[in-house]
Amino acid sequence: MHNDQILLLETSFAEVHSVGEAAAALFYERLFVHDPSLRRLFGDTDMTQQGQKLFAALRLVVNSLRNLPAVVPVLEDLAVRHTAYGVRNTHYDTVGVALIETLSLYFGARFTPELRAAWTDAYGTVASVMTGAADRAAEHQRAVAV
C-alpha cells in the first residue's frame, strides 16, 4: 500500500470508529443480508461485544499498515480460531462485501473511488493472509489425521 492509501484508511477509520457501535451493527446487518446462514456462527454471541472485537481487529490492521509483516502472525492466529468456529474461506468474500457496503453507506458521497480502493486493497490483503493460514491449518489437520 502506498502512503496516500494508508492516510485515507487512517483518517476514515478514525471517523468510523467514533460511531463504532452503530457501524458494527450496520456491518452485521449487511453481512446477514448477504448470507443469512452466517447467523448460526454467532449463536448466542453478544453482538455488541462482537462489534467491539470487529473494531479492535480493524484498529489493529489500520495501525499496522506501515508495518504489515508485524500483524501477519496475529491475523494467522485469528484465521485458525475462526476456522474452529465454522468460518470457511468463502465467507471472507461475503465479509469483504459487507465491509465495503457498510463503509459506502456510512460515508455516502464521500466514499470516493480512492477510498473504496484503499479499503478494498487493505481488506484483500487481510483476507489473503487469513485464508492462507486457514488453508495451511486444514492441510496440517489432514496430515495429522492420516
C-alpha positions as a LaTeX table, in Angstrom:
\begin{tabular}{lrrr}
\hline
Residue & $x$ (\AA) & $y$ (\AA) & $z$ (\AA) \\
\hline
Met1 & 0.00 & 0.00 & 0.00 \\
His2 & 1.23 & 3.46 & $-0.66$ \\
Asn3 & 1.25 & 6.31 & 1.80 \\
Asp4 & $-1.80$ & 8.06 & 0.30 \\
Gln5 & $-3.90$ & 4.92 & 0.78 \\
Ile6 & $-2.64$ & 4.47 & 4.33 \\
Leu7 & $-3.56$ & 8.05 & 5.19 \\
Leu8 & $-7.04$ & 7.55 & 3.71 \\
Leu9 & $-7.51$ & 4.40 & 5.77 \\
Glu10 & $-6.26$ & 6.00 & 8.97 \\
Thr11 & $-8.46$ & 9.09 & 8.70 \\
Ser12 & $-11.56$ & 7.24 & 7.54 \\
Phe13 & $-11.18$ & 4.58 & 10.23 \\
Ala14 & $-10.87$ & 7.26 & 12.91 \\
Glu15 & $-14.18$ & 8.71 & 11.75 \\
Val16 & $-16.00$ & 5.38 & 11.55 \\
His17 & $-14.52$ & 4.30 & 14.88 \\
Ser18 & $-16.17$ & 7.32 & 16.51 \\
Val19 & $-19.55$ & 5.70 & 15.76 \\
Gly20 & $-18.25$ & 2.17 & 16.24 \\
Glu21 & $-21.30$ & 0.51 & 17.77 \\
Ala22 & $-23.67$ & 1.79 & 15.09 \\
Ala23 & $-21.19$ & 0.99 & 12.32 \\
Ala24 & $-20.66$ & $-2.53$ & 13.68 \\
Ala25 & $-24.42$ & $-3.10$ & 13.88 \\
Leu26 & $-24.75$ & $-1.95$ & 10.27 \\
Phe27 & $-21.90$ & $-4.25$ & 9.22 \\
Tyr28 & $-23.51$ & $-7.32$ & 10.79 \\
Glu29 & $-26.89$ & $-6.37$ & 9.36 \\
Arg30 & $-25.36$ & $-6.21$ & 5.88 \\
Leu31 & $-23.40$ & $-9.43$ & 6.46 \\
Phe32 & $-26.56$ & $-11.35$ & 7.39 \\
Val33 & $-28.47$ & $-9.87$ & 4.44 \\
His34 & $-25.77$ & $-11.15$ & 2.08 \\
Asp35 & $-25.59$ & $-14.56$ & 3.75 \\
Pro36 & $-28.27$ & $-15.33$ & 6.35 \\
Ser37 & $-26.63$ & $-18.70$ & 7.07 \\
Leu38 & $-23.79$ & $-16.85$ & 8.80 \\
Arg39 & $-26.09$ & $-16.02$ & 11.73 \\
Arg40 & $-25.64$ & $-19.57$ & 13.01 \\
Leu41 & $-21.91$ & $-18.93$ & 13.51 \\
Phe42 & $-22.74$ & $-16.33$ & 16.12 \\
Gly43 & $-25.26$ & $-18.37$ & 18.13 \\
Asp44 & $-25.84$ & $-16.64$ & 21.46 \\
Thr45 & $-22.98$ & $-14.17$ & 20.92 \\
Asp46 & $-23.43$ & $-10.71$ & 22.40 \\
Met47 & $-23.35$ & $-8.73$ & 19.15 \\
Thr48 & $-22.34$ & $-5.51$ & 20.89 \\
Gln49 & $-19.26$ & $-7.28$ & 22.21 \\
Gln50 & $-18.73$ & $-8.88$ & 18.80 \\
Gly51 & $-18.81$ & $-5.42$ & 17.23 \\
Gln52 & $-16.14$ & $-4.29$ & 19.68 \\
Lys53 & $-14.00$ & $-7.24$ & 18.61 \\
Leu54 & $-14.55$ & $-6.32$ & 14.97 \\
Phe55 & $-13.36$ & $-2.78$ & 15.59 \\
Ala56 & $-10.39$ & $-3.98$ & 17.65 \\
Ala57 & $-9.30$ & $-6.13$ & 14.71 \\
Leu58 & $-9.81$ & $-3.27$ & 12.24 \\
Arg59 & $-7.88$ & $-0.92$ & 14.52 \\
Leu60 & $-5.02$ & $-3.42$ & 14.72 \\
Val61 & $-4.84$ & $-3.66$ & 10.94 \\
Val62 & $-5.12$ & 0.09 & 10.33 \\
Asn63 & $-2.49$ & 0.81 & 12.99 \\
Ser64 & $-0.16$ & $-1.77$ & 11.40 \\
Leu65 & $-0.44$ & $-0.65$ & 7.78 \\
Arg66 & 3.06 & 0.83 & 7.81 \\
Asn67 & 4.46 & $-2.49$ & 9.04 \\
Leu68 & 2.13 & $-5.23$ & 7.81 \\
Pro69 & 4.53 & $-8.12$ & 8.48 \\
Ala70 & 4.20 & $-7.37$ & 12.20 \\
Val71 & 0.46 & $-8.12$ & 12.16 \\
Val72 & 0.59 & $-11.25$ & 9.98 \\
Pro73 & 1.03 & $-13.72$ & 12.90 \\
Val74 & $-1.96$ & $-12.17$ & 14.69 \\
Leu75 & $-4.11$ & $-12.46$ & 11.56 \\
Glu76 & $-2.99$ & $-16.04$ & 11.01 \\
Asp77 & $-3.94$ & $-16.96$ & 14.58 \\
Leu78 & $-7.27$ & $-15.20$ & 14.18 \\
Ala79 & $-7.94$ & $-17.18$ & 11.00 \\
Val80 & $-7.24$ & $-20.50$ & 12.68 \\
Arg81 & $-9.57$ & $-19.60$ & 15.56 \\
His82 & $-12.28$ & $-18.52$ & 13.14 \\
Thr83 & $-11.95$ & $-21.82$ & 11.28 \\
Ala84 & $-12.70$ & $-23.60$ & 14.56 \\
Tyr85 & $-15.89$ & $-21.50$ & 14.82 \\
Gly86 & $-17.01$ & $-22.72$ & 11.40 \\
Val87 & $-15.75$ & $-19.87$ & 9.21 \\
Arg88 & $-14.89$ & $-21.02$ & 5.70 \\
Asn89 & $-12.71$ & $-19.26$ & 3.17 \\
Thr90 & $-15.75$ & $-18.41$ & 1.06 \\
His91 & $-17.10$ & $-16.36$ & 3.96 \\
Tyr92 & $-14.24$ & $-13.88$ & 3.60 \\
Asp93 & $-15.69$ & $-12.67$ & 0.30 \\
Thr94 & $-19.04$ & $-12.02$ & 1.98 \\
Val95 & $-17.34$ & $-10.19$ & 4.83 \\
Gly96 & $-15.50$ & $-8.02$ & 2.32 \\
Val97 & $-18.72$ & $-7.14$ & 0.51 \\
Ala98 & $-20.43$ & $-6.29$ & 3.81 \\
Leu99 & $-17.47$ & $-4.18$ & 4.96 \\
Ile100 & $-17.28$ & $-2.14$ & 1.76 \\
Glu101 & $-21.06$ & $-1.74$ & 1.69 \\
Thr102 & $-21.08$ & $-0.57$ & 5.32 \\
Leu103 & $-18.38$ & 2.00 & 4.60 \\
Ser104 & $-20.20$ & 3.13 & 1.46 \\
Leu105 & $-23.45$ & 3.60 & 3.38 \\
Tyr106 & $-21.67$ & 5.44 & 6.20 \\
Phe107 & $-19.62$ & 7.81 & 4.02 \\
Gly108 & $-22.15$ & 8.27 & 1.23 \\
Ala109 & $-20.80$ & 10.59 & $-1.47$ \\
Arg110 & $-17.55$ & 10.91 & 0.49 \\
Phe111 & $-16.80$ & 7.24 & $-0.24$ \\
Thr112 & $-14.68$ & 8.15 & $-3.23$ \\
Pro113 & $-13.23$ & 5.63 & $-5.66$ \\
Glu114 & $-9.85$ & 6.21 & $-3.97$ \\
Leu115 & $-11.25$ & 5.48 & $-0.51$ \\
Arg116 & $-13.08$ & 2.41 & $-1.81$ \\
Ala117 & $-9.89$ & 1.16 & $-3.46$ \\
Ala118 & $-7.86$ & 1.70 & $-0.28$ \\
Trp119 & $-10.34$ & $-0.28$ & 1.84 \\
Thr120 & $-10.73$ & $-2.95$ & $-0.83$ \\
Asp121 & $-6.95$ & $-3.38$ & $-1.09$ \\
Ala122 & $-6.48$ & $-3.46$ & 2.68 \\
Tyr123 & $-9.25$ & $-5.99$ & 3.18 \\
Gly124 & $-7.95$ & $-8.06$ & 0.27 \\
Thr125 & $-4.55$ & $-8.25$ & 1.95 \\
Val126 & $-6.09$ & $-9.27$ & 5.28 \\
Ala127 & $-8.34$ & $-11.87$ & 3.65 \\
Ser128 & $-5.43$ & $-13.31$ & 1.69 \\
Val129 & $-3.33$ & $-13.73$ & 4.84 \\
Met130 & $-6.23$ & $-15.26$ & 6.75 \\
Thr131 & $-7.39$ & $-17.66$ & 4.04 \\
Gly132 & $-3.80$ & $-18.77$ & 3.50 \\
Ala133 & $-3.46$ & $-19.52$ & 7.22 \\
Ala134 & $-6.78$ & $-21.37$ & 7.24 \\
Asp135 & $-5.66$ & $-23.47$ & 4.27 \\
Arg136 & $-2.36$ & $-24.34$ & 5.97 \\
Ala137 & $-4.17$ & $-25.27$ & 9.20 \\
Ala138 & $-6.56$ & $-27.52$ & 7.26 \\
Glu139 & $-3.65$ & $-29.21$ & 5.47 \\
His140 & $-1.94$ & $-29.77$ & 8.81 \\
Gln141 & $-5.12$ & $-31.29$ & 10.27 \\
Arg142 & $-5.42$ & $-33.64$ & 7.30 \\
Ala143 & $-1.78$ & $-34.69$ & 7.63 \\
Val144 & $-2.16$ & $-35.35$ & 11.36 \\
Ala145 & $-5.36$ & $-37.34$ & 10.79 \\
Val146 & $-3.66$ & $-39.70$ & 8.33 \\
\hline
\end{tabular}
